[in-house]
């Protein structure tokens, strides 16, 4: 068999190998029209990059698959080409692992997983270094958190145990200590959040993991909340500031900005349509305003809040406050600015 590329040949070689019979070396060389040296390199590639447990049987002069445990129970070759979603998922996992502190308690587990993921990213015709150089994921406004806090939260979550956390609510600058029953971890806009039942407030809350100041796992079973209720309470509104009671925002974008917004997903339940003049109408649910207001403000004069009145008023107040800040800048003496620069 000639004319196939190496990645296809590797996949076919792996498909011919079996734990129940020996596939002769001469049979593989003849089938693919390759030399003994080329076959040897292919077998080594399958072992090293894809963790396929291949044993050589000198008695029969061929190869068989070893026990799955030798490859951690998994030795299927990945697809040689990935979809956009798969590439994003793999690179995101690689980015998350790369930014964890591997000197901590999880270092021994993180490093092998990161190495395996790096090999997986290089599963096509291009090596992993080339993939990483050509495809990049940039994070914006990602906040740092302590690995031991993340580990304790994850441990309590999976063991179904309650946590005691010291928490800094940055919106109110309030520091509290509360007992929570962890429900799920959410990675949203480059940051981690813990959805949990708060026994202090007797309601579901979303806690930013980076705002947890200390955490302790209790030997008490966590209260389990049904997924349907979790989604209704914390997943029905807009973004991370969600809740069960929702309002519907109605926004109108200029024809210029519509060319971007029409392809953006603001919320799974959003509704949108183009108007005859090219403008774009978007409607979506929200529970609390802060995050939605931030996303509206980034479009400036290109968006009009049609409803509800409370949201329109809130956005207008933000614009007025920003205008006042700009006006106040003109009252600052240049010397003051110079001093501030020196201090910075």
Secondary structure as UniProt FT lines:
FT   HELIX           6..16
FT   STRAND          23..24
FT   HELIX           25..32
FT   HELIX           36..48
FT   TURN            49..50
FT   STRAND          54..57
FT   TURN            58..61
FT   STRAND          62..65
FT   HELIX           68..71
FT   TURN            72..73
FT   HELIX           84..98
FT   TURN            102..103
FT   TURN            105..106
FT   HELIX           107..121
FT   HELIX           128..134
FT   HELIX           147..159
FT   STRAND          161..169
FT   TURN            170..173
FT   STRAND          174..188
FT   TURN            189..190
FT   STRAND          191..198
FT   TURN            199..202
FT   STRAND          203..208
FT   HELIX           209..211
FT   STRAND          212..221
FT   HELIX           227..234
FT   TURN            239..240
FT   STRAND          247..253
FT   HELIX           255..261
FT   TURN            262..263
FT   TURN            268..269
FT   STRAND          271..274
FT   TURN            276..277
FT   STRAND          280..286
FT   HELIX           290..297
FT   TURN            298..299
FT   HELIX           300..302
FT   STRAND          303..307
FT   HELIX           309..329
FT   TURN            330..331
FT   HELIX           334..343
//
